[in-house]
Amino acid sequence: MSMALSTVLLGQEARLNGTVTDSTGAVLEGTRVRATQVLRNVTFETTTTQDGRYLFPRLPIGTYQILAEANGNRGNR
């Protein structure tokens, strides 16, 4: 599983979005994506859309660990 992501800084918040795909490049719908802020150990969660996209529209500025999990299988961090 792979993830493409981008960020945009908005004042004191950031927007994080990307696409989750499998090893063949097919998008993965319904994948749970978690963004954990490293400093505070706070986790935000979302699910990929039909086209494999995910969005965290308003995250506090910081360093995050991103984890995608589809059908119980953990992907790249």
FILUMPA-41181 format. One record per residue: x, y, z of N, C-alpha, C in turn; residue in one letter. Coordinates in steps of 0.02 Angstrom, whole numbers, padded with zeros to 5 digits, always signed. Layout:
XYZXYZXYZa
...
END
This chain:
+00042-00057+00000+00000+00000+00000+00045+00061+00000m
+00028+00110-00040+00067+00172-00040+00021+00231-00034s
+00049+00287-00012+00011+00348-00003+00047+00406-00034m
+00010+00446-00070+00036+00510-00094+00003+00563-00051a
+00041+00612-00030+00011+00663+00013+00038+00731-00001l
-00001+00781+00019+00021+00851+00013-00005+00889+00073s
+00027+00944+00088+00005+00986+00143+00001+01058+00121t
-00044+01095+00153-00051+01167+00143-00056+01198+00211v
-00016+01249+00225-00018+01283+00289-00069+01340+00287l
-00112+01342+00336-00164+01394+00340-00160+01426+00409l
-00119+01478+00417-00112+01510+00482-00081+01461+00531g
-00118+01442+00582-00094+01394+00632-00121+01324+00620q
-00149+01312+00561-00176+01246+00544-00148+01225+00476e
-00151+01161+00464-00128+01133+00401-00183+01088+00372a
-00180+01080+00307-00225+01035+00272-00181+00979+00244r
-00202+00917+00255-00164+00859+00231-00210+00816+00190l
-00188+00801+00129-00229+00758+00087-00185+00713+00045n
-00214+00659+00019-00175+00613-00022-00218+00558-00050g
-00186+00509-00079-00220+00451-00110-00185+00388-00086t
-00225+00337-00070-00198+00273-00049-00208+00223-00106v
-00153+00189-00124-00155+00138-00178-00123+00074-00154t
-00138+00019-00189-00105-00044-00174-00042-00051-00217d
-00009-00108-00213+00054-00117-00248+00047-00116-00324s
-00014-00126-00349-00026-00124-00422-00045-00054-00445t
-00055-00007-00398-00075+00061-00416-00150+00072-00413g
-00188+00020-00396-00261+00027-00389-00277+00065-00325a
-00326+00111-00330-00345+00150-00271-00383+00106-00222v
-00378+00123-00158-00410+00084-00105-00464+00126-00071l
-00527+00107-00084-00584+00140-00053-00595+00112+00017e
-00616+00155+00063-00634+00132+00130-00575+00117+00175g
-00516+00140+00156-00456+00130+00197-00456+00180+00255t
-00443+00156+00315-00439+00201+00373-00369+00233+00374r
-00368+00299+00376-00305+00336+00378-00303+00375+00444v
-00247+00366+00480-00238+00401+00544-00177+00447+00540r
-00186+00507+00564-00131+00555+00569-00120+00568+00644a
-00062+00549+00669-00046+00559+00740+00006+00614+00747t
-00011+00666+00784+00036+00720+00796+00088+00694+00845q
+00150+00693+00824+00204+00662+00862+00214+00695+00931v
+00218+00761+00933+00232+00796+00995+00180+00785+01049l
+00117+00787+01030+00062+00781+01080+00029+00713+01082r
+00047+00668+01036+00017+00602+01031-00059+00606+01024n
-00082+00652+00983-00153+00660+00968-00166+00631+00899v
-00218+00589+00893-00233+00556+00830-00297+00582+00799t
-00294+00594+00734-00352+00613+00694-00363+00556+00644f
-00426+00544+00626-00442+00487+00584-00491+00505+00530e
-00482+00475+00472-00529+00483+00416-00529+00419+00375t
-00572+00415+00325-00577+00356+00282-00572+00379+00209t
-00539+00339+00168-00532+00357+00098-00599+00353+00061t
-00605+00395+00011-00665+00397-00030-00663+00343-00084t
-00713+00343-00126-00719+00295-00181-00657+00296-00227q
-00626+00354-00234-00567+00359-00277-00501+00356-00238d
-00504+00330-00176-00444+00320-00136-00415+00381-00102g
-00451+00437-00106-00426+00499-00077-00446+00508-00004r
-00403+00542+00033-00418+00559+00102-00402+00633+00112y
-00434+00661+00164-00424+00732+00178-00429+00744+00253l
-00380+00779+00280-00382+00807+00347-00383+00882+00336f
-00442+00914+00339-00447+00985+00319-00416+01034+00367p
-00411+01017+00431-00386+01065+00481-00347+01029+00535r
-00282+01023+00526-00239+00993+00577-00196+01046+00609l
-00185+01041+00675-00137+01087+00707-00068+01078+00674p
-00030+01132+00669+00037+01129+00640+00080+01082+00682i
+00119+01040+00648+00163+00995+00684+00188+00939+00640g
+00224+00892+00670+00249+00833+00636+00200+00776+00649t
+00183+00739+00595+00134+00686+00600+00162+00620+00575y
+00136+00567+00605+00148+00500+00579+00082+00479+00546q
+00085+00458+00484+00025+00439+00447+00024+00364+00439i
-00033+00333+00454-00041+00261+00448-00106+00246+00412l
-00101+00203+00361-00161+00181+00325-00173+00108+00339a
-00236+00090+00350-00253+00021+00367-00315+00001+00327e
-00307-00049+00284-00363-00073+00243-00377-00146+00260a
-00438-00160+00280-00458-00228+00296-00411-00262+00345n
-00389-00224+00395-00346-00253+00446-00273-00256+00427g
-00255-00236+00366-00186-00237+00344-00155-00167+00350n
-00103-00162+00389-00070-00097+00398-00024-00084+00338r
-00025-00022+00316+00017-00003+00260+00076+00038+00281g
+00100+00078+00234+00158+00120+00246+00144+00173+00297n
+00197+00194+00331+00192+00250+00378+00228+00309+00349r
END
